[in-house]
Amino acid sequence: MDLASYADLAIELVNTHEPGRGDTLRDLDDLRALLAHRPHLGGRVGHRDLDTVRQLREELRAVFVAAGAGDEEEAVARLNALLIQHPIHPQLARHDARNWHLHLNEGGSVPDRYAARAAMGLAVKVDEHGIDRLGVCRAEGCERVFFDGTAGRSRRYCSDRCAEDGLAVPAPRRGGGTNGHAVGDGRPGGKTATRDNGQ
């Protein structure tokens, strides 16, 4: 079982709301759409579940925001709180002519199962790669979150499009900065920077 893959649940959920751009988790149909390609998270959902998932979204965003700001202690404390609140329950299962293998318990409400998997996925990613791999897009007006999988920890944007938009802003003069780049951080301009920092 690849527990790290569950980190995608956290990223996908947090990115359903972009301040200033809108919310794609407005009602139960949106929640069902979010869960549609995750059969193991299926089940009946109601308005209370929607509210719970929205709250989880804010808690997960806070982890990324703290990590993106360089506050590792805060990010880890928030992630640990989620792990305590939503523990996973592993069990062995056998099906489809496969040998015994590890599964996560399918019991509990949909939000509980989503939260447990999302928190565990992030925790495994942090354990394997470091908390500084969690980031928030630095393009102006975009607050999507991402996991930085680059070799040099160079990712600053959620997508190539945001990287191009962000790098189109004139380079900052000494004494000031734009788009979250530190002054004199040595980033080259032009297409090279887009390739290095886009994803």
Backbone as JSON, one array per atom type, in Angstrom:
{
  "sequence": "MDLASYADLAIELVNTHEPGRGDTLRDLDDLRALLAHRPHLGGRVGHRDLDTVRQLREELRAVFVAAGAGDEEEAVARLNALLIQHPIHPQLARHDARNWHLHLNEGGSVPDRYAARAAMGLAVKVDEHGIDRLGVCRAEGCERVFFDGTAGRSRRYCSDRCAEDGLAVPAPRRGGGTNGHAVGDGRPGGKTATRDNGQ",
  "N": [[0.84, -1.19, 0.0], [0.6, 2.14, -0.89], [0.95, 4.57, 1.06], [1.79, 7.2, 0.88], [0.66, 8.18, -1.41], [-1.81, 9.07, -0.68], [-1.51, 11.67, 0.03], [-2.28, 13.23, -2.06], [-5.0, 13.5, -1.7], [-5.21, 15.46, 0.26], [-4.09, 17.73, -1.03], [-5.79, 17.98, -3.24], [-8.24, 18.5, -1.97], [-7.74, 20.91, -0.51], [-7.28, 22.63, -2.63], [-9.79, 23.01, -3.65], [-10.8, 25.36, -2.9], [-10.03, 28.58, -3.65], [-8.97, 31.49, -2.44], [-10.42, 34.46, -3.52], [-10.85, 33.44, -6.03], [-12.84, 31.57, -6.04], [-15.05, 28.87, -4.95], [-15.13, 25.43, -5.23], [-16.43, 23.58, -3.8], [-19.16, 23.76, -2.99], [-21.64, 22.58, -2.51], [-23.54, 19.51, -1.86], [-23.45, 18.04, -4.23], [-21.02, 18.87, -5.31], [-19.3, 17.82, -3.38], [-19.78, 15.08, -3.74], [-18.77, 14.85, -6.33], [-16.07, 15.34, -5.84], [-15.43, 13.02, -4.49], [-15.95, 11.07, -6.32], [-14.06, 9.66, -7.94], [-12.81, 8.13, -6.1], [-13.45, 5.36, -4.97], [-13.17, 3.95, -2.54], [-13.75, 5.83, -0.68], [-16.36, 6.29, -0.85], [-19.9, 6.61, -0.15], [-22.9, 7.51, 1.65], [-23.55, 10.94, 1.92], [-24.16, 13.9, 3.81], [-25.36, 17.21, 4.68], [-24.01, 17.85, 7.04], [-21.69, 16.38, 6.72], [-20.57, 17.73, 4.57], [-20.01, 20.21, 5.76], [-18.1, 19.35, 7.62], [-16.04, 18.41, 5.98], [-15.33, 20.77, 4.71], [-14.3, 22.14, 6.92], [-12.12, 20.49, 7.47], [-10.67, 21.04, 5.19], [-9.78, 23.67, 5.69], [-8.15, 23.21, 7.9], [-6.16, 21.59, 6.79], [-5.14, 23.35, 4.87], [-3.92, 25.18, 6.54], [-1.71, 23.76, 7.4], [-0.13, 23.65, 5.06], [0.24, 26.4, 4.62], [1.7, 27.21, 6.88], [4.0, 25.61, 6.51], [4.86, 26.61, 4.02], [5.55, 29.17, 4.78], [7.79, 28.72, 6.15], [7.61, 27.96, 8.78], [8.21, 25.4, 10.33], [7.75, 24.04, 12.77], [5.14, 24.83, 13.5], [3.69, 23.86, 11.28], [4.13, 21.08, 11.5], [3.04, 20.61, 14.04], [0.34, 21.17, 13.55], [-0.22, 19.18, 11.65], [0.3, 16.88, 13.15], [-1.76, 17.13, 15.03], [-3.98, 16.62, 13.42], [-3.45, 13.95, 12.77], [-3.77, 12.73, 15.23], [-6.42, 13.31, 15.78], [-7.69, 12.02, 13.68], [-7.11, 9.04, 13.39], [-5.6, 6.31, 11.54], [-6.75, 3.0, 10.7], [-5.29, 0.22, 10.18], [-5.61, -2.92, 8.43], [-5.37, -6.4, 7.54], [-6.14, -7.78, 4.37], [-7.63, -9.91, 1.85], [-8.18, -10.4, -1.52], [-9.46, -10.67, -4.9], [-7.76, -12.71, -5.92], [-5.32, -12.06, -4.83], [-2.6, -12.15, -2.48], [-2.55, -11.92, 1.16], [-2.71, -8.57, 2.17], [-2.04, -5.16, 3.12], [-4.66, -3.04, 4.11], [-6.61, -0.06, 4.6], [-8.93, 0.47, 7.19], [-12.32, 0.47, 6.31], [-14.33, 1.55, 7.76], [-16.33, 4.03, 9.56], [-17.26, 7.53, 9.12], [-17.58, 9.23, 5.93], [-16.15, 11.76, 5.86], [-14.36, 11.27, 8.03], [-12.83, 9.09, 7.11], [-11.7, 10.25, 4.85], [-10.2, 12.32, 6.02], [-8.39, 10.89, 7.68], [-6.85, 9.46, 5.8], [-5.83, 11.54, 4.2], [-4.3, 13.04, 6.05], [-2.47, 11.08, 6.91], [-1.21, 10.5, 4.49], [0.09, 12.97, 3.93], [1.78, 13.01, 6.16], [3.46, 10.82, 5.69], [4.72, 11.67, 3.35], [6.08, 13.92, 4.35], [7.75, 12.65, 6.19], [9.36, 11.19, 4.44], [10.44, 13.1, 2.7], [10.58, 15.69, 3.8], [9.25, 18.55, 5.57], [9.45, 20.96, 4.31], [8.8, 20.56, 1.72], [6.18, 21.03, 1.25], [4.1, 23.46, -0.13], [2.8, 26.77, -0.96], [1.41, 28.33, -3.75], [3.23, 30.95, -5.26], [2.47, 32.81, -7.1], [0.89, 35.87, -7.92], [-2.3, 36.36, -6.58], [-2.94, 33.67, -6.61], [-3.46, 30.87, -4.59], [-3.1, 28.19, -4.49], [-2.11, 24.95, -3.32], [0.76, 22.74, -3.14], [2.92, 19.85, -3.6], [6.34, 19.79, -3.49], [8.27, 18.2, -5.67], [10.72, 18.45, -6.85], [14.24, 18.01, -7.58], [15.99, 19.88, -6.47], [14.53, 21.24, -4.58], [13.14, 23.45, -5.67], [10.68, 24.33, -6.52], [8.18, 26.78, -6.84], [5.69, 27.48, -7.66], [2.28, 26.51, -8.43], [1.76, 25.53, -10.93], [2.81, 25.38, -14.42], [1.69, 27.51, -15.78], [1.17, 29.43, -13.76], [3.79, 29.83, -13.01], [4.87, 31.05, -15.29], [3.33, 33.38, -15.32], [4.1, 34.48, -12.87], [6.85, 34.87, -13.22], [6.83, 36.74, -15.15], [6.57, 39.13, -14.0], [8.33, 42.13, -13.37], [11.76, 41.98, -12.33], [12.63, 42.3, -8.88], [13.82, 45.34, -7.34], [16.8, 46.05, -5.42], [16.2, 45.83, -1.97], [13.52, 45.4, -2.03], [10.82, 43.12, -2.85], [9.02, 40.86, -5.05], [6.24, 38.7, -5.61], [6.96, 36.82, -3.68], [9.63, 36.12, -3.9], [12.86, 36.14, -2.57], [14.99, 38.97, -2.24], [17.78, 39.17, -4.31], [18.02, 36.4, -4.61], [19.21, 34.9, -6.47], [17.88, 33.73, -8.63], [17.65, 32.98, -12.04], [16.5, 34.88, -14.88], [13.88, 34.75, -17.45], [13.19, 31.92, -19.71], [14.59, 29.79, -18.58], [14.28, 30.05, -15.81], [11.57, 29.59, -15.61], [11.4, 26.88, -16.28], [12.91, 25.77, -14.19], [11.53, 26.52, -11.88], [8.86, 26.08, -12.2], [7.5, 23.62, -11.63]],
  "CA": [[0.0, 0.0, 0.0], [1.37, 3.38, -1.0], [0.27, 5.57, 1.89], [2.16, 8.55, 0.45], [-0.23, 8.62, -2.49], [-2.97, 9.72, -0.09], [-1.26, 13.11, 0.14], [-3.05, 13.88, -3.12], [-6.31, 13.85, -1.16], [-5.08, 16.75, 0.96], [-3.86, 18.78, -2.02], [-7.01, 18.14, -4.03], [-9.27, 19.14, -1.15], [-7.38, 22.31, -0.22], [-7.39, 23.41, -3.86], [-11.18, 23.27, -4.06], [-11.11, 26.75, -2.56], [-8.95, 29.53, -3.89], [-9.42, 32.83, -2.06], [-10.44, 35.41, -4.62], [-11.17, 32.79, -7.3], [-14.07, 30.81, -5.93], [-15.12, 27.63, -4.2], [-15.74, 24.34, -6.0], [-17.02, 22.66, -2.83], [-20.26, 24.59, -2.52], [-22.82, 21.81, -2.1], [-23.34, 18.07, -1.79], [-23.05, 17.54, -5.55], [-19.58, 19.12, -5.43], [-18.63, 16.84, -2.53], [-19.87, 13.79, -4.43], [-17.84, 14.9, -7.46], [-14.73, 15.21, -5.28], [-15.25, 11.64, -4.06], [-16.39, 10.15, -7.37], [-12.98, 8.79, -8.44], [-12.22, 7.48, -4.93], [-14.52, 4.44, -4.52], [-12.97, 3.56, -1.14], [-14.26, 6.91, 0.16], [-17.76, 6.47, -1.19], [-20.91, 6.45, 0.89], [-23.89, 8.58, 1.71], [-23.07, 12.16, 2.55], [-25.19, 14.9, 4.09], [-24.86, 18.58, 4.87], [-23.04, 17.85, 8.13], [-20.44, 15.89, 6.13], [-20.03, 18.83, 3.77], [-19.41, 21.17, 6.69], [-16.92, 18.72, 8.21], [-14.99, 18.37, 4.96], [-14.87, 22.16, 4.55], [-13.45, 22.44, 8.07], [-10.87, 19.76, 7.23], [-9.95, 21.79, 4.16], [-9.1, 24.8, 6.33], [-7.08, 22.67, 8.75], [-5.08, 21.14, 5.91], [-4.52, 24.54, 4.29], [-3.06, 25.78, 7.56], [-0.45, 23.01, 7.39], [0.63, 24.11, 3.91], [0.59, 27.81, 4.81], [2.8, 27.25, 7.85], [5.2, 25.05, 5.86], [5.29, 27.55, 2.99], [6.13, 30.34, 5.44], [9.02, 28.31, 6.82], [7.36, 27.66, 10.19], [8.11, 23.95, 10.36], [7.16, 23.58, 14.03], [3.7, 25.04, 13.41], [3.16, 22.94, 10.28], [4.16, 19.73, 12.06], [2.08, 20.57, 15.14], [-1.0, 21.09, 12.96], [-0.38, 17.87, 11.02], [0.19, 15.9, 14.24], [-3.11, 17.25, 15.6], [-4.89, 15.91, 12.52], [-3.18, 12.52, 12.89], [-4.36, 12.29, 16.5], [-7.87, 13.43, 15.67], [-8.19, 11.11, 12.65], [-6.15, 7.94, 13.24], [-5.93, 5.26, 10.57], [-6.93, 1.68, 11.27], [-4.88, -0.75, 9.17], [-6.0, -4.31, 8.6], [-4.98, -7.25, 6.43], [-7.27, -8.21, 3.55], [-7.26, -10.73, 0.69], [-9.25, -10.36, -2.53], [-9.04, -10.68, -6.31], [-6.66, -13.66, -6.07], [-4.09, -11.51, -4.25], [-2.26, -12.61, -1.14], [-2.87, -10.97, 2.22], [-2.03, -7.29, 2.03], [-2.53, -4.14, 4.03], [-5.72, -2.11, 3.72], [-7.09, 0.8, 5.69], [-10.3, 0.15, 7.57], [-13.32, 1.22, 5.56], [-15.37, 2.01, 8.67], [-16.36, 5.44, 9.9], [-17.93, 8.41, 8.16], [-16.78, 9.64, 4.76], [-15.15, 12.77, 6.24], [-13.33, 10.67, 8.87], [-11.94, 8.29, 6.25], [-10.95, 11.19, 4.01], [-9.24, 13.02, 6.87], [-7.34, 9.96, 8.12], [-5.98, 9.16, 4.67], [-5.13, 12.77, 3.79], [-3.29, 13.37, 7.06], [-1.42, 10.06, 6.87], [-0.45, 10.7, 3.25], [1.01, 14.1, 4.14], [2.79, 12.64, 7.15], [4.44, 9.94, 5.03], [5.5, 12.54, 2.45], [6.97, 14.72, 5.19], [8.75, 11.73, 6.72], [10.27, 10.76, 3.38], [11.05, 14.19, 1.93], [10.74, 16.92, 4.57], [8.09, 19.43, 5.65], [9.63, 22.1, 3.4], [8.3, 20.2, 0.39], [4.8, 21.5, 1.14], [4.15, 24.87, -0.45], [1.66, 27.54, -1.46], [1.82, 29.01, -4.98], [3.66, 32.34, -5.03], [1.95, 33.71, -8.13], [-0.05, 36.82, -7.37], [-3.71, 35.99, -6.72], [-3.13, 32.22, -6.55], [-3.09, 30.31, -3.29], [-3.16, 26.73, -4.56], [-1.02, 24.29, -2.62], [1.42, 21.69, -3.93], [4.05, 19.14, -3.03], [7.52, 20.05, -4.32], [9.02, 16.97, -5.95], [11.94, 18.74, -7.61], [15.48, 17.55, -6.95], [16.64, 20.95, -5.73], [13.54, 21.98, -3.77], [13.08, 24.75, -6.34], [9.34, 24.66, -6.98], [7.57, 27.93, -6.17], [4.38, 27.72, -8.23], [1.46, 25.31, -8.52], [1.67, 25.08, -12.32], [3.63, 26.12, -15.39], [1.01, 28.78, -16.1], [1.45, 30.38, -12.68], [5.22, 30.14, -13.06], [5.06, 32.02, -16.36], [2.75, 34.65, -14.86], [4.92, 35.0, -11.78], [8.15, 35.3, -13.7], [6.66, 37.86, -16.07], [6.65, 40.36, -13.19], [9.7, 42.64, -13.39], [12.62, 41.57, -11.22], [12.62, 43.31, -7.82], [15.04, 46.12, -7.07], [17.34, 45.77, -4.09], [15.43, 46.47, -0.92], [12.11, 45.02, -2.12], [10.63, 41.85, -3.54], [7.68, 40.6, -5.57], [5.87, 37.3, -5.78], [7.5, 35.92, -2.69], [11.04, 35.81, -4.1], [13.77, 36.95, -1.77], [15.87, 39.83, -3.01], [19.1, 38.6, -4.51], [18.01, 34.97, -4.36], [20.01, 34.24, -7.49], [17.1, 33.07, -9.66], [17.82, 33.57, -13.36], [15.26, 35.29, -15.53], [13.6, 34.1, -18.72], [12.64, 30.57, -19.79], [15.28, 28.87, -17.67], [13.65, 30.15, -14.5], [10.26, 28.95, -15.71], [11.59, 25.44, -16.2], [13.43, 25.4, -12.87], [10.65, 26.82, -10.76], [7.44, 25.89, -12.51], [6.87, 22.49, -10.96]],
  "C": [[0.88, 1.24, 0.0], [0.65, 4.48, -0.22], [0.58, 6.99, 1.44], [1.23, 9.08, -0.63], [-1.47, 9.32, -1.95], [-2.75, 11.21, 0.14], [-2.03, 13.88, -0.92], [-4.44, 14.28, -2.64], [-6.28, 15.21, -0.49], [-4.96, 17.89, -0.04], [-5.14, 19.06, -2.82], [-8.1, 18.86, -3.24], [-8.95, 20.61, -0.9], [-7.6, 23.17, -1.46], [-8.81, 23.53, -4.41], [-11.62, 24.69, -3.69], [-9.89, 27.62, -2.75], [-9.46, 30.91, -3.53], [-9.32, 33.79, -3.24], [-10.82, 34.79, -5.95], [-12.43, 31.94, -7.22], [-13.9, 29.49, -5.21], [-15.79, 26.57, -5.06], [-16.23, 23.23, -5.06], [-18.18, 23.38, -2.16], [-21.43, 23.79, -1.96], [-22.52, 20.32, -2.14], [-22.95, 17.47, -3.14], [-21.55, 17.74, -5.76], [-18.8, 18.12, -4.59], [-18.65, 15.46, -3.18], [-18.9, 13.74, -5.62], [-16.4, 14.74, -6.98], [-14.42, 13.75, -4.94], [-15.45, 10.62, -5.18], [-15.29, 9.19, -7.84], [-12.22, 8.12, -7.29], [-13.26, 6.52, -4.34], [-14.4, 4.05, -3.05], [-13.45, 4.64, -0.17], [-15.74, 7.16, -0.08], [-18.68, 6.23, 0.0], [-21.87, 7.61, 0.87], [-23.31, 9.77, 2.45], [-24.22, 13.14, 2.72], [-24.54, 16.25, 4.34], [-23.85, 18.67, 6.01], [-21.68, 17.37, 7.62], [-19.77, 16.99, 5.31], [-19.35, 19.86, 4.67], [-18.11, 20.63, 7.29], [-15.75, 18.71, 7.22], [-14.46, 19.78, 4.7], [-13.95, 22.57, 5.7], [-12.1, 21.74, 7.93], [-10.02, 20.5, 6.2], [-9.17, 22.95, 4.77], [-7.94, 24.33, 7.21], [-5.89, 22.2, 7.93], [-4.37, 22.34, 5.27], [-3.55, 25.17, 5.29], [-1.72, 25.07, 7.65], [0.44, 23.52, 6.26], [1.1, 25.56, 4.08], [1.76, 27.93, 5.78], [4.09, 26.72, 7.23], [5.75, 26.01, 4.82], [5.94, 28.8, 3.56], [7.41, 29.99, 6.19], [8.85, 28.0, 8.3], [7.12, 26.16, 10.33], [7.44, 23.44, 11.63], [5.64, 23.7, 14.01], [3.06, 24.05, 12.45], [3.07, 21.52, 10.84], [3.16, 19.59, 13.2], [0.65, 20.43, 14.6], [-1.25, 19.72, 12.32], [-0.5, 16.79, 12.09], [-1.19, 15.94, 14.88], [-4.13, 16.52, 14.74], [-4.7, 14.4, 12.63], [-3.8, 11.95, 14.17], [-5.88, 12.27, 16.4], [-8.47, 12.41, 14.71], [-7.2, 9.96, 12.44], [-6.58, 6.95, 12.16], [-6.04, 3.93, 11.31], [-6.56, 0.64, 10.21], [-5.38, -2.15, 9.49], [-5.56, -5.1, 7.38], [-6.23, -7.73, 5.69], [-6.74, -9.05, 2.4], [-8.44, -10.73, -0.26], [-8.64, -10.41, -3.92], [-7.79, -11.55, -6.54], [-5.31, -13.13, -5.58], [-3.85, -12.12, -2.88], [-2.7, -11.57, -0.11], [-2.05, -9.7, 2.04], [-2.73, -6.25, 2.9], [-3.58, -3.25, 3.38], [-5.95, -1.16, 4.88], [-8.55, 0.48, 5.93], [-11.28, 1.06, 6.82], [-14.44, 1.75, 6.46], [-15.29, 3.5, 8.92], [-17.05, 6.26, 8.82], [-17.01, 8.75, 7.0], [-15.76, 10.71, 5.14], [-14.03, 12.2, 7.11], [-12.33, 9.87, 8.04], [-11.09, 9.2, 5.37], [-9.85, 11.85, 4.84], [-8.08, 12.12, 7.28], [-6.36, 9.69, 6.99], [-5.17, 10.39, 4.24], [-4.02, 13.12, 4.76], [-2.15, 12.37, 7.03], [-0.57, 10.21, 5.61], [0.54, 11.84, 3.36], [2.13, 13.73, 5.1], [3.87, 11.75, 6.54], [5.32, 10.75, 4.09], [6.52, 13.36, 3.24], [8.09, 13.85, 5.75], [9.8, 11.39, 5.67], [11.06, 11.92, 2.76], [11.27, 15.49, 2.7], [9.52, 17.82, 4.49], [8.21, 20.6, 4.68], [9.22, 21.79, 1.98], [6.84, 20.63, 0.18], [4.82, 22.99, 0.89], [2.83, 25.45, -0.92], [2.16, 28.34, -2.65], [2.13, 30.49, -4.7], [3.2, 33.3, -6.12], [0.89, 34.61, -7.51], [-1.48, 36.38, -7.64], [-3.97, 34.5, -6.68], [-2.66, 31.71, -5.2], [-3.23, 28.79, -3.29], [-1.94, 26.14, -3.88], [-0.45, 23.17, -3.49], [2.46, 20.98, -3.08], [5.21, 19.32, -3.99], [8.33, 18.77, -4.48], [10.3, 17.2, -6.72], [13.18, 18.32, -6.84], [16.09, 18.63, -6.06], [15.72, 21.78, -4.86], [13.31, 23.38, -4.34], [11.66, 25.17, -6.74], [8.75, 25.8, -6.15], [6.13, 28.16, -6.6], [3.62, 26.41, -8.39], [1.43, 24.73, -9.92], [2.61, 25.88, -13.21], [3.01, 27.48, -15.7], [1.3, 29.83, -15.03], [2.92, 30.77, -12.67], [5.49, 31.19, -14.12], [4.51, 33.38, -15.95], [3.62, 35.29, -13.8], [6.24, 35.54, -12.26], [8.07, 36.43, -14.71], [6.71, 39.19, -15.32], [8.09, 40.84, -13.19], [10.48, 42.22, -12.15], [12.63, 42.67, -10.15], [13.93, 44.06, -7.73], [15.54, 45.75, -5.68], [16.52, 46.55, -3.06], [13.96, 46.13, -1.0], [11.98, 43.73, -2.88], [9.22, 41.75, -4.08], [7.49, 39.11, -5.68], [6.58, 36.35, -4.84], [8.95, 35.55, -2.89], [11.88, 36.71, -3.22], [14.66, 37.77, -2.67], [17.24, 39.18, -3.1], [19.14, 37.11, -4.29], [18.69, 34.19, -5.48], [19.22, 33.53, -8.57], [17.35, 33.76, -11.0], [16.47, 33.98, -13.94], [15.0, 34.45, -16.76], [13.12, 32.67, -18.58], [13.33, 29.61, -18.83], [14.63, 28.87, -16.3], [12.3, 29.47, -14.5], [10.41, 27.44, -15.58], [12.02, 25.02, -14.81], [12.39, 25.52, -11.78], [9.2, 26.47, -11.0], [6.81, 24.77, -11.75], [7.85, 21.69, -10.19]]
}
